[in-house]
Amino acid sequence: MTDKRRPIVAGNWKMNTTLRDARELATALREPLAGLDGVDSVLCPPFVYLIAAGEVIEQSNVALGAQNCHVESKGAFTGEVSPAMLVDVGCRYVILGHSERRRLLKEDDALIRRKLESAVAHGLVPIVCTGENLAENEAGRTTEVVGGQLRAALHGLGGLLGDDAGAKLVVAYEPVWAIGTGRPATAQDAGATIGSIRRTLVELLGEAAAAAVRIQYGGSVTPANAAELFAQPEIDGALVGGASLKAPDFFAICRAAAAAGL
């Protein structure tokens, strides 16, 4: 992690928590995170609990994020949630292209690119996920796969992002085989892949903009391995799944990111 990029840790609660759980978890995290300097922290509850969690963290330095959004601002899209709606309830960030949506809901690169463009146009900061599956990893295709996903997501968007890309975009590298398995990538492998992602960003956005974009690692991040991951100079934080549902664990990961950024 360099002194040019402030670390960012986002908690993806996925399809978990009840209304009571969401309020309690946000409440348990608000004060500890508010007192933690040197890291941006983001909570990403399910859609139905965004307002409840947002009310808890309102007026704090903890940001609210969503787990997905639709392409359009409004219209006849039953069951969908638009980027305009997310902004309206206080979201600052939105996760796009998560491997679970790619795999289970068949979201392709073209759709993710359209969502990214719409999110940025509405003032949201997308956390764009990239990552290879186990077969691709074992075939030595990691750099090819994540580079291809990133090129597809950002194709033609350099002008929209502009020189301020570091404030408008976050990239997450989440090896699919590491998500929820307890088998994270080694810190060295994660750092090397994220270094390749940054080189792709240079190709797409230019050197100055690419240097400012924060790149997270995700995939079985825990308090036990966070410090080792964040010691890698290219890793700027984490997209956290299971550990984000436990307030002490999520806070410990945020604290490790803040310490690494000093």
N, C-alpha and C positions, 0 to 999 in steps of 0.2 A: 504494500500500500504506500503510495507516495504522498508527500505533503500537499500535492495539488488537488487531491480528491478526498472529500469527506466520506467516511464509511457510512453505509446504509444497510440496515437489517430490517427485513420485512417478514412478518409472521403470517403465513397462509393457513388460516384455520380450516380451509376446505369445507366439506359438508359435515361440520361438527358444531357442537354447543347447542344449548337451548337459549331462550331469551335471558333466563336468569344467569346461566353460565357466561353468556357474552358480557353481560353487565359486570359480573363479578371478576371476570378475567381482565377486562379493561380497567376496572377500578383497582385491582391488585397491581397493575402495571403503571398506572398513570403517575403516581408520585415517584417511584424509583426511577422511571425513565426520565421524568421531568428534571430530576437532579443529576442526570448523567450528561456530561459535556462531551463533545467530540464525535457524536454519532447521530445520524438521522434514523429514527425508529418509526416503523409503519405497522399498523394492525389492519389485517384484511379479513374481516368476518364474512359470513354468508350474506347475501343481499338483504334478507329479511331482518338482519340484526345490525345493519349499517347505521341506522339512525340511533338505535339504543347505545351502541358502542361509541358513536360519534358524540353523543351528548355527554358521555363520561369524560372523553379526552378533549372536549372543546376547551379552547383557551389554554391548552398545554402545548408543549413542543412535540407531542406525539401525533403523527399524521394518520389519516384514515385512507385505506385503499380498498378497492374492490377486486374480485377474483376473475372478472370477465366483463365484457360489454358488447353490445350490438354495434353494427356499423352505422345505422341510421339514428338521427336525433329523435324521431318520433314516428308514429304510424301504425299500420295494421300488422304488428309483429307479436302475436300473442305469446306471452310468457317471457319476452325479452326485456332487457334493461338497457337504456341508451346511455351514452356518455354524458349527455345533457342532464339526465336524471342523477347520475353519479355526482356530477359537479353540484347539483342542486342540494344534495344531502350532505355535502361537505367533503367529498373525496378529493384527494390530491393525486393519488396513484391508482393504476389499474394493472393487474397481471394479465398478460396476453400470451397466447401460444403455449400454455402449459402442456407438458407431455400427456397428461391425463385427458385433456380436451382433444389433443391431436389424435390420441390412440382410441379413446372411448367414444368421442363424439365426431370423429372423422374431420376435424378442422384441418384444412390444408394451408400451405404457405400463402396462397393467393388471398384467402379469407383473412388470415392473420395480418397481412400487409394492409388490407382495407381497414381493419379494425384499428391498427396502429395509426394510420393516417387520420382517421376520425377522432381518435382519442387525443392526439396532439392538437388537432384543430379546435377541440373543445377546451383545451387548457389542462388536460390530464397528462401526467407523466407515466407513460407505459413502462412496465417492467417486462421486457420481451424475453421469453424463455427459449433457450436452445438446449439441445442435448441428444446424445446418441443412445441407441439401445444396446443390449449386451452383444448381439451378433455383430453389429457395426463396430463396436469397441474391439472385440476380439479379432476382427478382420483388419484392424489398423486404420479404420476409416473415420475416426473421431473428428479430426480437423476438417476433412472433406464435408462431413455431415453438418457440423455446427456452422461452418463457413457458408454452406449452401442455404441453411435456414436463415442466417443473418442477411445474406445478400437478397434473398427473396423478401424478407420483412421490410428492408430499408430501400428497396429498389425505387429510385426516383424521388426519394423523400429528403435528399440532402438540402434542397432549397427550403423546405418547410421547417427542418430542424435548424438550419443556418449555423452561424458561428456559436450559437448558444446551445449546442446539442447536449452539453454536459448537464444543463438544467432541465432539458426536455426529454431525456431518455435514460433508462437504466437497462442493462442487459443482464440476464441471469444464465449461467451455465449450470444445467441440472442433468447430469448423466442419468438416463432413464433407469438403468440398472441399479442405481444407488438410492432412488427415492423410496423411502419407507422400508428399506431392506436391512438397515443397520450396517450396510457395507459401503461406506463412503469411498470416493476416490481418494488416493493418497494426496497429501498436500502438494507434493511435487508435481504429480500428474495434473491435478486441478489447476495449479499455477501455470503449467506449460500450455494447457488448452486455453485458458483465459488469455494468456499471452498471444496465442494464435487468433483469438477473437479480436483482440485489440489491433492486430495487424490488418485484419479484415476491415475493421472500422476505419483505419487509416486509408485504405483503398477506397472506401465508400464515402467518407466524410471529410477527409483531409487530416493532416497530422495534429493540428491544434485542437480541433473538435474531438477527435478520437482520444486524445490524451485526457480530455476532461470527462468523458463518459465513464460512469461507474459500472463495474462488472462484478456481480455477485456470484458466489458459489452456492448451490443448493443440492441436497441429497444426503440425508442422514447427518445433518449438522447437529452437534450436541455441545454442551458445555465442556465435555472432555476433549473434543478435537478442534474446537473453535479457534483457540489461540494459535495452534499449529497452522491451520488454514490461513488465518489472517496475517501470519508472518510472511506469507508469499507476497512479493511486492505488487503483483498484478491483481490480487484479490481484494476487492473494495467492500466486502461485507457478505451478507448471506440472505438467501431466501429460505426461510425455515418452515418446515411442515409440522411434524408431530411435536417437536420440542416447543413450538410456539403456543401450544395449548396448556403449558405448565408455566405459570408466571415466573417462578424462580429460575427455571431453565432458560426461558427467553431473555430474561434480564441478564443472566450470566453471559449469554452469547453477545448481547448488545454491549455489555461491559468489556468483553474481550476485544470487540471491534473498536471500541473507543480507545482502549489501551494501545492497540496496534497502530492507531492513527496518530498518536502523539509523537 
